[in-house]
Amino acid sequence: MLTKFEVEMNTSIIANDRAIRILKNKGALPLTQLARELGLTNEGARFNLIKLAKEGLVSASAVVTGRGRPKQVWALTGAGHALFPDAHAEVAVKLIEQVKTLFGEEGIRAVISASAQDARLRYQAALGGLQDLEAKVKTLAALRDQEGYMARCEQAEQGYLLIEDHCPICSAAAACQNFCSSELQVFRDVLQADVSRTEHVLGGGRRCAYKIVPLKQ
């Protein structure tokens, strides 16, 4: 049987992990909102945030929203974001550099094209038979979530949003941004819809998001 101390430690660890995931999903939040998300009192949430701050995983900053005093919000630091894996980042970047050196830009285009075609076939197989756009987007979001993108589908004006709170290939995409444009085209192909990127990690956003609306007849 666990001691009271062990129970409290386990509870604290779980709360810390949830706090990190919430800040990853939702971005910077004020203490009161994060406390509600965690189901804790403000003091309980502050205690966990201070522990995470001492570990260098979160930090507080003041933001101005209209009139009145600045509001304090909490957000992940670079170290906090690094807790979410960037799939074999160093190896991927080195491979891209080697392909460029050996085969030039044509070689890179061939690699990206092959990768896009592989994704296109996998997604088409999963979406095959689906006619409803909402079902397609939700299925694609589930597939992307399994691949580590922390993806979800949300309703939007005249369509849907595909939101990805994490990019497991961020380092590779930064080394060769054609990965991103290729990925966007794959989404358009498999969804048979008008897809536009509204947020982009490599453009300074905290996540990638895509607005998806039916094609105009």
C-alpha positions in Angstrom: 0.0 0.0 0.0 1.3 3.4 -0.9 2.2 5.9 1.8 0.6 9.3 1.9 3.8 10.8 0.6 4.0 8.4 -2.3 0.4 9.2 -3.3 1.1 12.9 -3.2 4.2 12.4 -5.3 2.4 10.4 -7.9 -0.5 12.9 -8.0 2.0 15.7 -8.5 3.9 13.9 -11.3 0.6 13.2 -13.1 -0.5 16.9 -12.7 2.9 18.1 -14.0 2.6 15.9 -17.1 -1.0 17.1 -17.7 0.1 20.7 -17.3 2.8 20.3 -19.9 0.4 18.6 -22.4 -2.3 21.3 -21.8 0.3 24.1 -22.5 1.5 22.3 -25.6 -2.1 21.9 -26.9 -3.4 25.4 -26.0 -0.4 27.6 -25.8 0.2 30.2 -23.1 -2.5 30.2 -20.4 -3.2 32.3 -17.2 -2.9 30.4 -13.9 -6.7 30.4 -13.3 -7.5 28.8 -16.6 -4.8 26.2 -16.3 -6.0 25.4 -12.7 -9.5 24.7 -14.1 -8.1 22.5 -16.9 -6.2 20.5 -14.2 -9.0 20.4 -11.8 -6.9 22.0 -9.1 -7.1 25.1 -6.9 -5.1 28.1 -8.1 -2.6 27.4 -5.3 -2.2 23.7 -6.3 -1.7 24.7 -9.9 0.8 27.4 -8.9 2.8 24.9 -6.8 3.1 22.5 -9.9 4.1 25.4 -12.2 6.8 26.6 -9.9 8.2 23.1 -9.8 8.2 22.9 -13.6 9.7 26.4 -13.8 12.6 25.3 -11.6 13.2 22.4 -14.0 13.3 24.9 -16.9 10.2 23.5 -18.6 7.8 26.4 -18.2 8.1 30.1 -17.7 5.8 33.0 -16.8 5.5 36.3 -18.7 3.3 39.3 -18.7 1.0 40.1 -21.7 -1.0 43.2 -22.3 -4.6 42.6 -23.5 -6.4 45.9 -23.8 -6.7 48.3 -20.9 -5.7 47.4 -17.3 -2.7 45.7 -15.8 -0.7 43.1 -17.8 -1.8 39.6 -17.3 0.6 36.8 -16.3 0.5 33.7 -18.5 2.5 30.5 -18.3 4.0 28.8 -21.4 6.4 26.0 -22.3 10.0 26.9 -22.7 12.2 25.4 -25.5 13.1 22.6 -23.1 9.4 22.0 -22.4 8.7 21.7 -26.2 11.7 19.4 -26.5 9.9 16.8 -24.3 7.8 16.1 -27.4 9.8 14.0 -29.8 11.1 15.4 -33.1 11.4 12.0 -35.0 15.1 11.2 -35.3 15.8 14.9 -35.9 19.6 14.9 -36.1 19.6 11.8 -38.4 17.0 13.2 -40.7 18.7 16.6 -41.1 22.1 14.8 -41.8 20.4 12.6 -44.4 18.9 15.6 -46.1 22.3 17.4 -46.2 23.9 14.2 -47.7 21.2 13.8 -50.4 21.8 17.5 -51.3 25.5 17.0 -51.5 25.4 13.8 -53.5 22.4 14.4 -55.8 21.6 18.1 -55.6 18.1 19.7 -55.5 16.8 17.1 -57.9 17.6 14.3 -55.4 15.8 16.2 -52.7 12.7 16.7 -54.9 12.8 12.9 -55.6 12.9 12.0 -51.9 10.1 14.4 -51.1 8.0 13.2 -54.0 8.4 9.6 -52.9 7.6 10.4 -49.2 4.5 12.3 -50.3 3.3 9.4 -52.5 3.8 7.0 -49.6 1.6 9.2 -47.4 -0.9 9.8 -50.1 -1.4 6.0 -50.6 -1.7 5.3 -46.8 -4.2 8.1 -46.3 -6.3 7.2 -49.4 -6.5 3.6 -48.2 -7.8 4.7 -44.8 -10.2 7.3 -46.3 -11.4 5.0 -49.1 -15.2 4.8 -49.3 -15.8 7.9 -47.1 -18.0 10.5 -48.8 -18.6 13.0 -46.0 -15.9 15.6 -45.6 -16.2 15.7 -41.8 -15.6 12.0 -41.6 -12.6 12.3 -43.9 -11.0 15.1 -41.9 -11.6 13.3 -38.6 -10.1 10.1 -40.0 -7.1 12.0 -41.3 -6.7 13.7 -37.9 -6.7 10.3 -36.2 -4.0 9.1 -38.6 -1.9 12.1 -38.0 -2.3 11.9 -34.3 -1.0 8.3 -34.4 2.0 9.6 -36.3 2.9 12.0 -33.5 1.4 15.2 -34.7 -1.0 15.6 -31.7 -3.7 16.2 -34.3 -7.4 16.9 -34.0 -10.4 18.1 -36.0 -12.5 21.1 -35.1 -15.6 22.6 -36.7 -14.9 25.9 -38.5 -16.9 28.4 -40.4 -18.1 26.7 -43.6 -15.8 23.8 -43.0 -13.3 22.3 -40.6 -9.9 22.8 -39.0 -7.2 20.2 -38.9 -5.0 21.3 -36.0 -1.6 19.8 -35.3 -0.1 20.9 -31.9 3.2 19.1 -32.5 5.5 18.5 -35.5 7.6 15.4 -35.1 9.6 16.2 -38.3 10.2 19.9 -37.5 13.9 19.8 -37.9 13.7 18.0 -41.2 11.1 20.4 -42.4 13.2 23.4 -41.4 16.1 22.0 -43.3 13.9 21.5 -46.4 10.6 23.4 -46.4 9.4 21.6 -49.5 8.3 18.9 -47.1 5.6 21.4 -45.9 4.3 22.4 -49.3 4.3 18.7 -50.4 2.3 17.8 -47.3 -0.3 20.5 -48.0 -0.8 19.0 -51.5 -1.3 15.5 -50.1 -4.0 16.8 -47.8 -5.8 18.4 -50.8 -5.5 15.2 -52.8 -6.8 12.8 -50.2 -9.6 15.0 -48.9 -10.6 16.3 -52.3 -11.3 19.7 -50.7 -9.9 23.2 -50.6 -7.2 23.1 -47.9 -5.2 26.2 -46.8 -2.6 26.5 -44.1 -3.7 29.1 -41.4 -0.9 28.6 -38.9 2.7 27.3 -39.5 5.3 26.3 -36.9 8.1 27.3 -39.3 6.5 30.6 -39.9 6.6 31.4 -36.2 3.3 29.8 -35.1 3.1 27.6 -32.1 1.4 24.9 -34.2 0.3 24.0 -37.7 -3.4 24.4 -38.6 -5.3 23.9 -41.9 -8.7 25.2 -42.9 -10.6 22.7 -45.0 -13.8 23.6 -46.9 -15.6 21.8 -49.7 -14.5 22.5 -53.3 -16.6 25.0 -55.1 -18.9 23.4 -57.6 
